[in-house]
Amino acid sequence: MRSALKSIVVLMIVVLAAACSTGGGASPSTSAAPSAAPTTAASTEPSVVPSASPDACAKDTLTLTAAGKLTIGTDNPAYPPYFQIPATGTATKPWELGDPTNGEGFESAFAYALAEKLGFAKTDVVWVVVPFDNSFAPGPKTFDIDVNQVSYKPERAQAVDLSDGYYTLNQSIVALKANGLASAKTVADLKAFKFGAQVGTTSLDTINNVIAPTAKAMVYNSNDDAIAAVKSKQIDGLVVDLPTAFYVTAAQLDNSVIVGQFAPPAGADAEHFSVVLAKGSTLTACVNGAIAALKTDGTLDSITKEWLSDKASAPVIQP
């Protein structure tokens, strides 16, 4: 009886020792240690406080359109400076003009950096064509994320998830040098001219809400259609985001000029691009975490400087 009781006591000591050596919270010295610096891939390192559940953003736990692949949507043609035209040859089919798959151009480089933070190799990224308006329209999505110069708007966020911003921008005006609009300096100077922009864009909002011209804004299915309208003098000016304006004046519209850019109104938040995800996507928090990491480690700043640093300066149109 004594021998059995002794064995039970020994067994209880062993069990208690094991329980104290696993699980539970971190020791005070461990929890006070600084966090590790961000890495270039989705974190698979154990947290300071161990968790019994897997990392919600680990690649193998993500709910994806195609297993093991990150499907990214964008519009076609893919315009510079967001997507770069191949130095030799043509873009990979079905892409026209710029090629999202080459990792060159601001949004292509950003998308691959984001994918890497989420744990995806470049070979695990799949690009699909998604028209601009379709990306933030209600309904099922053919993509996991969409990267296509989609500015955050509260009404868009009612139908889809919009990530934290990855690029802050201003809207701008392009006109032919021979047009009287080219010499405009203030919003009041713009009122008498006729403007156009792509349907569903914040550029169109800028015409209606900031310029508020006498003539009704002309709405086009694409920037190409709006550029053709400038060429044919159906409209005096095209409103686009500033980086796009640099490409339009350099490669698409001869004898044109950037009239100026609109700074955000005093006290207002600057316009920013967001990644688009399906409403309620389980990826949204992971994407926001990845964007934060790209900002913290300097990657996003480096990408922005490489592809857009020469496309941020233009006269500011005065109120």
C-alpha positions in Angstrom: 0.0 0.0 0.0 2.9 2.4 0.9 4.7 1.4 -2.3 1.6 2.2 -4.4 1.0 5.5 -2.6 4.7 6.4 -3.2 4.3 5.6 -6.9 1.2 7.8 -7.2 3.0 10.7 -5.6 6.0 10.4 -7.9 3.6 10.2 -10.9 1.9 13.4 -9.8 5.2 15.2 -9.5 6.2 14.2 -13.0 2.9 15.3 -14.5 3.1 18.7 -12.7 6.6 19.2 -13.9 5.6 18.5 -17.5 2.6 20.9 -17.3 4.9 23.7 -16.1 7.4 23.1 -18.9 4.9 23.5 -21.9 2.1 25.9 -22.8 1.1 28.7 -20.6 2.1 32.4 -20.9 5.6 33.6 -21.6 7.9 34.5 -18.7 8.2 38.2 -17.8 11.7 38.4 -19.3 10.4 36.8 -22.6 7.3 39.1 -22.9 9.5 42.2 -22.3 11.8 41.4 -25.2 11.5 43.5 -28.4 9.6 42.1 -31.3 11.5 40.8 -34.3 11.9 43.0 -37.3 9.5 42.4 -40.2 10.6 39.8 -42.7 10.0 39.7 -46.5 7.5 36.8 -46.2 4.4 36.1 -44.2 5.5 35.4 -40.6 5.8 31.8 -39.7 7.8 32.5 -36.6 6.1 31.6 -33.3 4.7 34.6 -31.4 6.0 35.7 -28.1 2.9 34.1 -26.5 2.4 30.6 -28.1 -1.0 29.9 -29.6 -2.8 26.6 -30.0 -4.4 27.8 -33.3 -2.4 28.2 -36.6 -1.4 31.6 -37.9 -4.5 32.9 -39.6 -2.3 34.5 -42.4 -0.1 31.4 -43.0 -0.2 30.6 -46.7 -1.6 27.0 -46.1 -4.5 28.3 -44.1 -5.7 31.0 -46.5 -9.0 30.6 -48.4 -8.0 31.2 -52.0 -9.6 31.2 -55.5 -7.1 28.6 -56.6 -5.4 26.3 -54.0 -1.8 27.4 -53.4 -2.0 30.4 -55.8 -2.6 34.1 -55.2 -4.9 35.3 -58.0 -4.5 39.0 -58.7 -6.9 41.0 -60.9 -6.2 44.2 -62.9 -7.6 45.8 -66.0 -6.4 45.4 -69.6 -4.6 47.2 -71.2 -2.3 47.6 -68.3 -1.0 51.1 -68.4 2.4 52.5 -67.4 3.8 53.7 -65.0 1.7 51.1 -63.0 2.6 48.3 -65.4 5.7 48.4 -67.5 5.9 47.8 -71.2 8.5 45.0 -71.9 11.9 46.4 -73.0 11.9 43.8 -75.8 9.0 42.0 -77.4 5.4 42.3 -76.4 3.5 41.7 -73.2 2.5 38.2 -72.2 -0.9 37.2 -73.5 -3.6 38.4 -72.9 -2.0 41.6 -71.6 -1.7 44.6 -73.8 0.8 47.5 -73.4 2.1 46.9 -69.9 2.8 43.4 -68.6 1.7 42.7 -65.0 3.6 39.4 -64.9 7.1 40.9 -65.3 7.2 42.6 -61.8 8.0 46.0 -63.4 6.0 49.2 -63.0 4.7 50.4 -59.7 1.7 48.2 -59.2 3.2 45.1 -60.6 6.2 45.5 -58.3 3.9 46.3 -55.3 1.7 43.3 -56.0 4.7 40.9 -56.1 6.1 42.4 -52.9 2.7 42.0 -51.2 2.5 38.4 -52.4 5.9 37.7 -50.9 4.9 39.1 -47.6 1.9 36.8 -47.7 4.2 33.8 -48.3 3.8 33.4 -52.1 6.6 32.9 -54.5 6.5 34.8 -57.8 5.6 31.5 -59.6 2.6 31.2 -57.3 1.0 34.4 -58.5 -1.7 34.3 -61.2 -2.9 37.4 -63.0 -6.5 37.7 -64.4 -8.2 40.4 -66.4 -10.8 42.3 -64.3 -12.3 45.5 -65.8 -11.9 48.5 -63.5 -15.6 48.9 -62.7 -16.1 45.2 -62.1 -13.4 45.1 -59.4 -15.4 47.0 -56.8 -18.9 46.1 -58.0 -21.1 43.9 -55.8 -21.0 40.2 -56.3 -18.7 37.2 -56.4 -15.0 37.8 -57.4 -12.7 35.9 -59.7 -9.7 37.1 -57.8 -8.2 37.0 -54.3 -7.0 40.6 -54.6 -7.3 43.3 -57.2 -4.5 45.9 -57.8 -5.7 48.6 -60.2 -5.4 52.2 -59.0 -8.7 51.8 -57.1 -9.1 54.8 -54.8 -10.8 54.4 -51.5 -14.4 55.6 -51.4 -16.9 54.9 -48.7 -19.5 53.8 -51.2 -17.1 51.3 -52.8 -16.4 49.9 -49.3 -20.0 49.0 -49.0 -19.7 46.4 -51.7 -16.1 45.2 -51.3 -13.3 45.3 -48.8 -10.7 48.0 -49.4 -7.3 47.7 -47.9 -5.2 50.4 -46.1 -3.7 52.8 -48.6 -0.5 51.8 -50.5 -0.1 55.0 -52.6 -1.3 58.6 -52.0 -2.1 60.6 -55.1 -3.6 63.8 -56.5 -5.8 64.2 -59.5 -4.6 66.3 -62.4 -5.7 67.8 -65.8 -4.2 67.1 -69.2 -4.9 69.4 -72.2 -3.4 70.2 -75.6 -0.8 73.0 -75.4 -2.8 75.0 -78.0 -6.0 74.9 -75.9 -6.7 77.9 -73.7 -7.1 75.5 -70.7 -3.3 75.0 -70.7 -2.8 78.4 -69.1 -5.3 77.9 -66.3 -4.0 78.6 -62.8 -7.0 78.5 -60.5 -10.3 76.5 -60.2 -12.1 79.6 -61.3 -10.1 79.6 -64.5 -11.3 76.0 -65.2 -15.1 76.7 -65.0 -15.7 77.6 -68.7 -13.9 74.5 -70.1 -15.3 71.1 -71.0 -13.8 68.1 -69.2 -14.0 64.3 -69.5 -12.9 61.3 -67.5 -13.4 57.5 -67.3 -16.6 56.2 -65.8 -16.7 55.3 -62.2 -13.4 57.1 -61.3 -12.4 59.6 -58.7 -11.3 61.7 -61.7 -14.9 62.0 -62.7 -15.7 63.0 -59.1 -13.0 65.7 -59.3 -14.7 67.2 -62.3 -18.1 67.2 -60.7 -17.2 68.2 -57.2 -14.0 70.2 -57.4 -14.0 71.9 -60.8 -17.8 72.0 -61.1 -17.6 73.4 -64.7 -20.4 75.1 -66.5 -20.6 72.3 -69.1 -21.6 68.8 -68.0 -18.7 66.3 -67.7 -18.3 63.8 -70.5 -18.0 60.2 -69.4 -16.0 57.5 -71.2 -15.5 53.8 -70.9 -11.7 54.1 -70.9 -9.0 56.7 -70.7 -8.2 55.8 -74.3 -11.6 57.0 -75.3 -11.2 60.2 -73.3 -7.8 60.8 -74.9 -9.4 60.4 -78.3 -12.0 63.1 -77.3 -9.2 65.5 -76.4 -7.5 64.9 -79.8 -10.8 65.5 -81.6 -11.5 68.6 -79.5 -14.7 67.2 -78.1 -13.4 68.1 -74.7 -10.8 70.6 -73.6 -9.3 68.6 -70.8 -8.9 65.1 -69.4 -8.8 64.5 -65.7 -6.6 61.6 -64.5 -4.4 60.8 -61.5 -1.0 62.5 -61.7 1.2 59.5 -62.6 -1.2 58.6 -65.4 -1.0 62.2 -66.7 2.8 61.9 -67.1 2.3 58.8 -69.3 -0.5 60.4 -71.3 1.6 63.5 -72.1 4.7 61.5 -72.8 3.4 58.7 -74.9 -0.3 59.0 -75.8 -1.2 62.6 -76.5 1.2 64.7 -78.7 1.6 68.3 -78.0 -0.1 68.0 -74.6 0.7 69.4 -71.2 -0.2 68.7 -67.5 -2.1 71.8 -66.7 -1.8 71.2 -62.9 -2.7 69.0 -60.0 -5.3 69.3 -57.2 -4.0 69.3 -53.7 -6.4 67.8 -51.1 -8.6 70.4 -49.5 -7.4 71.8 -46.1 -8.2 69.3 -43.4 -9.2 66.5 -45.8 -7.5 63.2 -46.1 -5.4 62.7 -49.3 -6.8 60.3 -51.9 -5.2 56.8 -51.8 -5.2 53.6 -53.7 -6.5 50.4 -51.9 -6.2 46.8 -52.7 -9.7 45.4 -53.5 -11.0 42.2 -51.9 -14.4 40.5 -51.8 -16.6 41.8 -49.1 -15.8 40.1 -45.8 -12.7 38.4 -47.2 -10.6 36.5 -44.7 -7.6 37.9 -46.5 -8.2 41.5 -45.8 -6.5 41.7 -42.4 -3.6 39.7 -43.8 -3.2 42.2 -46.7 -3.3 45.1 -44.3 -0.6 43.5 -42.2 1.5 42.9 -45.3 1.1 46.5 -46.4 2.1 47.7 -43.0 5.2 45.5 -43.1 6.1 46.8 -46.6 5.9 50.4 -45.2 7.9 49.5 -42.0 10.8 47.8 -43.8 11.1 50.5 -46.5 10.1 48.2 -49.4 7.0 50.3 -50.4 9.0 53.5 -50.3 11.7 52.0 -52.4 9.2 50.8 -55.0 7.4 54.1 -55.1 10.7 56.0 -55.6 11.8 53.6 -58.4 8.6 53.8 -60.5 6.9 57.1 -59.5 9.5 59.5 -58.1 9.7 61.4 -61.4 5.9 61.6 -61.7 4.9 63.6 -58.6 5.7 67.1 -59.6 3.3 69.5 -61.4 1.9 72.9 -60.8 -0.8 73.0 -58.1 -4.1 74.5 -59.2 -5.1 77.1 -56.7 -8.5 77.2 -55.1 
